[in-house]
Amino acid sequence: MIMGLQCMPTHSLQTIFYGALGSALRFAPDCPPTKRLKGGSEYLAHFFILSVTLNGEHRKRSVAGIFECLFLIDQMTGCIKVIHTMANMKDYVNKQILGVYDPACLLSLLGVFAAVVAMILALQGTIELALVGLMLAGLADLFDGVVARRLQRSDFEKEFGVQLDTTVDGVAFIATPAVIGLSSITVSWLAVIGVVGFVMAGVVRLAHFNTLSIRGADQSTHYRGLPVTYTALIFPLLFLLRDSVTAENFSLLLGFSFVVIALLFVINVPVRKPRGAFYIILPILAVGLIYYWVGHYLQSSGIT
């Protein structure tokens, strides 16, 4: 047998080695791929022992071919592990960590992150950047539903997305405007009453529409009353007047605005949902306001 191998041409030896690789990968079809590859490496190692009995150039080529096969097997093993990890990552996360983390939910979480940063900035007196954070939260909310409708999700994932969106709305578009408002004016009774009424009306509205969602009510074309998410544009626009009036008058204006917005939250009037061109107009308006408030901050800070 050894004499026969010595007389074989190089391409025949390569055929033997690759045939051995194929046999090694098939010898245990019930084993996981990584274990089969490991078994294949051990199988080829026996051919390495055989190859030392060959002579001259045949030995060099056979040994090189074996090591090439072993290297390819190791690379294939690593690739399979990576593919397995990526394929099972979603299931692993869902089993080990509470919640759903699809692209739509991550976009909602990005919005609440922007809102929390906005509240921190407002408490530090950086109202301009706080308004920017509020608008970024609004942009995230505008598109998370668009992303969600393009995903294939289970009933649980859909319901989780609804609940997450409502919770984020409470933080981003009720708590954040309240903190920004109280941080930017001299607190008065009117301001306190306005902010308290604003928060109460906002949470009532969210609870109302969560209840409708659970009961399967049709909300596909219109809102009822002013959506809380519209505060992401109302307050940045309202604050444009801050430099045009006295601080006392702006405090009165802001307090009165909180009262009016609170009433609009709970009044049962139809408000058409954004669609079509609104998904272009609203982001353009938001980007323009972000540009303005960032520039205003840089100018007031003496950076530019």
HELIX and SHEET records of a PDB file:
HELIX    1   1 ILE A    2  CYS A    7  1                                   6    
HELIX    2   2 THR A   10  ARG A   26  1                                  17    
HELIX    3   3 PRO A   33  SER A   51  1                                  19    
HELIX    4   4 GLY A   56  GLN A   96  1                                  41    
HELIX    5   5 PRO A  103  LEU A  123  1                                  21    
HELIX    6   6 ILE A  127  ARG A  149  1                                  23    
HELIX    7   7 ASP A  155  GLY A  170  1                                  16    
HELIX    8   8 VAL A  171  ALA A  175  3                                   5    
HELIX    9   9 THR A  176  SER A  184  1                                   9    
HELIX   10  10 TRP A  189  ILE A  214  1                                  26    
HELIX   11  11 VAL A  228  TYR A  230  5                                   3    
HELIX   12  12 THR A  231  LEU A  238  1                                   8    
HELIX   13  13 PHE A  239  LEU A  241  5                                   3    
HELIX   14  14 ALA A  247  VAL A  266  1                                  20    
HELIX   15  15 PHE A  278  SER A  300  1                                  23    
SHEET    1   A 2 HIS A 222  ARG A 224  0                                        
SHEET    2   A 2 PRO A 270  ARG A 272 -1                                        
END                                                                             
